């Protein structure tokens, strides 16, 4: 397995310069990472692909890029040309074969309109339209459990899509946002997992919501990997066994920039049995 991080975890500030490929890929190299999951902002601009490719070669990094559309609204009418153009103009020149995506309805499970079953049906119909494009282009499209749907719900969607080119991007901590244990989400999605967001979370009882009105029951806090409630080593072991990619799966960390170095150190130790198969990390 290769170790990487999200571009947002590598950016010290959310400014155009701080989020630039130059800054993000240099930061990944400094940490000894091998993969970056990067927003594809600017891919339509002339020279963008050449510029990013030079950075990839300089730092010996691989990329995952992001693509999104209004899948729920589009449903069975999901257009395919924008995705095809993105693959042709942004992904192929960089050798990118992994594309991350999300439902446009963040927190969709808790929305009353459209109802949850309709959301899932329309999401599946949209992804089914993109599946042949991905298959023909030799890329993978991985949809995240993005604090919107439970693992088994996304697994049912992916089963209906039925394409090896469309799978899951498992976020290990987002299940808490849909009242689901991370292990349960990992078990449901492992057979479909093509990409990851390795993240931890502290779950706190908040019966009074810290004095705010109205009160709440639980609070969720991001944290350094290994300091929260997610059993990350067990989930990584499961993914190594049951993901279609097995030991070729990328472990992409999603943490705050202030904790990225500490989280990378944790990941190298906690996932050593898997990362040791990668020469560049084994030597560290």
PEUR-V878170 format. One line per field, one symbol per residue. phi: phi as a letter, one per 40 degrees, with the letter a starting at -180 (. if undefined). psi: psi as a letter, one per 40 degrees, with the letter a starting at -180 (. if undefined). A space follows every 10 residues. Layout:
# PEUR-V878170
phi: ???
psi: ???
This chain:
# PEUR-V878170
phi: .bbaacdccc ccacbdcccc dccccccccc cgcbbbcbcc dgcccdgccc ccccccccbf bbbbbbbaac dcccfccdcb cccccdcccb cdcbgcbbbc aaccbdgdcc ccbcdddcdc cccccccccc dccccccgbb bbccccfbbc dccccccccc cgbccbabbc ccbdddcbfb cdcccccccd cbcbaabcab acbbcbcbff gcbccbbbbb bcacdgbbbc ccdcccdccc cbcdcfcccc bbcbacdcbc cccccccccc bdcccccbdc cccc
psi: iihaiiddde heigidddei dddddddddd efieihhiif hedeiheddd ddddddddef iiihiiiiig ddddbeehie dddddddddd dddefhehhi iiieghedde hdhiiddddd ddddddddde ddddddefih hhhigffdii dddddddddd dfheehaihh heddddeffi hddddddded eeheiihhii hhhihgdeff eihiiadiih hiiiheeaeh gddddddddd deidebeeih hhhgiideed dddddddddd eddddeehdd dde.
